[in-house]
């Protein structure tokens, strides 16, 4: 039986650190890509990428009890995960405000691995590359300017909806994936 948490839905770094040191510490779910997680993550956290969570939230809900703190780079994807898990009926969800960036800025411990680009940086590279190519190509082939316009419109849409289709697509590339992040591996980790 899950009890109702007395902790706030949004946690700052100091509050989470204190809670992690207590006897009733929460489970940390990091919803970034495996590449981002491998670069740096909060010790003791589990990597459950947002796209995996979206697709299998019912199975995951059955393996999560008590308090869960959702973590991402800045708090945006963790907020999306919170909405998805809440809709699946999981209570006692919390989000680390500012995500791993705030955690690192506060000097809290991080487990580091091989450096890989964050998803947001990858989106900027791909979007900028497509726009630049569209503009240069439009000198020879004027309709190419519409490619740049489409990417610009997509970025505006991403800002207005606080979601990013390009980021979702990039998260599926092998660079951002890891063999240990399939559903069965995640569920085994959560059971341990």
CORLIN-V363917 format. One record per residue. RES is the residue in three letters. SS is DSSP state (~ for helix, > for strand, _ for the rest). PHI is phi as a letter, one per 20 degrees, with the letter a starting at -180 (999 if undefined). OMEGA is omega in radians with two decimals (none if undefined). Layout:
RES | SS | PHI | OMEGA
RES | SS | PHI | OMEGA
//
This chain:
UNK | _ | 999 | -3.14
UNK | _ | e | 3.10
UNK | _ | e | 3.13
UNK | _ | f | -3.10
UNK | _ | f | 3.05
UNK | _ | e | -3.14
UNK | _ | e | 3.12
UNK | _ | f | 3.13
UNK | _ | f | 3.11
UNK | > | d | -3.08
UNK | > | d | 2.98
UNK | _ | e | -3.05
UNK | ~ | f | -3.10
UNK | ~ | f | 3.14
UNK | ~ | f | -3.14
UNK | ~ | f | 3.13
UNK | ~ | f | 3.12
UNK | ~ | f | -3.13
UNK | ~ | f | 3.13
UNK | ~ | f | 3.12
UNK | _ | e | -3.10
UNK | _ | e | -3.13
UNK | _ | f | -3.11
UNK | _ | d | -3.06
UNK | _ | f | -3.11
UNK | _ | e | 3.01
UNK | > | e | 3.14
UNK | > | e | 3.05
UNK | > | d | 3.11
UNK | > | e | -3.02
UNK | _ | e | 3.09
UNK | _ | f | 3.10
UNK | _ | f | 3.08
UNK | ~ | g | 3.11
UNK | ~ | f | 3.12
UNK | ~ | f | 3.14
UNK | ~ | f | -3.14
UNK | ~ | f | 3.12
UNK | ~ | f | 3.13
UNK | > | a | 3.08
UNK | > | b | 3.12
UNK | _ | f | 3.13
UNK | _ | g | 3.13
UNK | _ | n | 3.14
UNK | _ | e | 3.12
UNK | > | d | 3.11
UNK | > | e | 3.07
UNK | _ | c | -3.07
UNK | _ | g | -3.07
UNK | ~ | g | -3.13
UNK | ~ | f | 3.07
UNK | ~ | f | 3.13
UNK | ~ | f | 3.13
UNK | ~ | g | -3.05
UNK | ~ | f | -3.02
UNK | _ | c | -3.06
UNK | ~ | f | 3.12
UNK | ~ | f | 3.11
UNK | ~ | f | -3.14
UNK | ~ | f | -3.12
UNK | ~ | g | -3.13
UNK | _ | f | -3.13
UNK | _ | d | -3.12
UNK | _ | d | 3.08
UNK | _ | c | 3.11
UNK | _ | l | -3.02
UNK | _ | e | 3.10
UNK | > | c | 3.04
UNK | > | d | -3.13
UNK | > | e | -3.04
UNK | > | c | 2.97
UNK | _ | b | -3.11
UNK | _ | f | -3.04
UNK | _ | c | -3.12
UNK | _ | o | -3.09
UNK | ~ | f | -3.13
UNK | ~ | f | 3.09
UNK | ~ | f | 3.06
UNK | ~ | f | 3.08
UNK | ~ | f | 3.12
UNK | ~ | f | 3.11
UNK | ~ | g | 3.13
UNK | ~ | f | -3.13
UNK | ~ | f | -3.12
UNK | ~ | f | 3.08
UNK | ~ | f | 3.11
UNK | ~ | f | 3.10
UNK | _ | e | 3.06
UNK | _ | n | 3.14
UNK | _ | e | 3.11
UNK | _ | e | 3.02
UNK | _ | l | 3.09
UNK | > | e | -3.13
UNK | > | c | 3.13
UNK | > | c | 3.05
UNK | > | f | 3.10
UNK | _ | f | 3.12
UNK | _ | n | 3.06
UNK | ~ | l | -3.11
UNK | ~ | f | 3.10
UNK | ~ | f | 3.12
UNK | ~ | f | 3.13
UNK | ~ | g | -3.14
UNK | ~ | f | -3.13
UNK | ~ | f | 3.14
UNK | _ | f | 3.13
UNK | _ | m | 3.12
UNK | _ | f | -3.05
UNK | _ | f | 3.06
UNK | _ | c | 3.00
UNK | > | e | -3.05
UNK | > | d | 3.08
UNK | _ | c | 3.13
UNK | _ | f | -3.11
UNK | _ | f | 3.03
UNK | _ | c | -3.12
UNK | _ | f | 3.04
UNK | _ | f | -3.10
UNK | ~ | g | 3.14
UNK | ~ | f | 3.12
UNK | ~ | f | 3.10
UNK | ~ | f | 3.11
UNK | ~ | f | 3.13
UNK | ~ | f | 3.13
UNK | ~ | f | -3.09
UNK | ~ | f | -3.14
UNK | ~ | f | 3.12
UNK | ~ | f | 3.11
UNK | ~ | f | 3.13
UNK | ~ | f | 3.13
UNK | ~ | f | -3.14
UNK | ~ | f | 3.12
UNK | ~ | f | 3.11
UNK | ~ | f | -3.14
UNK | ~ | f | 3.14
UNK | ~ | f | 3.14
UNK | ~ | f | -3.11
UNK | ~ | f | 3.07
UNK | ~ | f | -3.13
UNK | ~ | e | -3.08
UNK | _ | c | -3.00
UNK | ~ | g | 3.13
UNK | ~ | f | 3.14
UNK | ~ | f | 3.12
UNK | ~ | f | -3.13
UNK | ~ | f | 3.05
UNK | ~ | f | 3.10
UNK | ~ | f | 3.11
UNK | ~ | f | 3.13
UNK | ~ | f | 3.11
UNK | ~ | f | 3.09
UNK | ~ | g | 3.11
UNK | ~ | f | 3.10
UNK | ~ | f | 3.11
UNK | ~ | f | 3.07
UNK | ~ | f | 3.11
UNK | ~ | f | 3.11
UNK | ~ | f | 3.12
UNK | ~ | f | -3.10
UNK | ~ | f | -3.11
UNK | ~ | e | -3.10
UNK | _ | l | 3.06
UNK | _ | b | -3.07
UNK | _ | b | 3.12
UNK | ~ | f | 3.13
UNK | ~ | f | 3.10
UNK | ~ | f | 3.11
UNK | ~ | f | 3.12
UNK | ~ | f | 3.13
UNK | ~ | f | -3.13
UNK | _ | f | -3.14
UNK | _ | e | 3.12
UNK | _ | f | 3.13
UNK | ~ | g | 3.11
UNK | ~ | g | -3.07
UNK | ~ | e | -3.09
UNK | _ | d | 3.09
UNK | _ | b | -3.10
UNK | ~ | f | -3.11
UNK | ~ | e | -3.07
UNK | ~ | d | 2.99
UNK | _ | e | -3.04
UNK | ~ | g | -3.08
UNK | ~ | f | 3.11
UNK | ~ | f | 3.13
UNK | ~ | f | -3.13
UNK | ~ | f | 3.09
UNK | ~ | f | 3.12
UNK | ~ | f | -3.11
UNK | ~ | f | 3.14
UNK | ~ | f | -3.10
UNK | _ | f | none
//
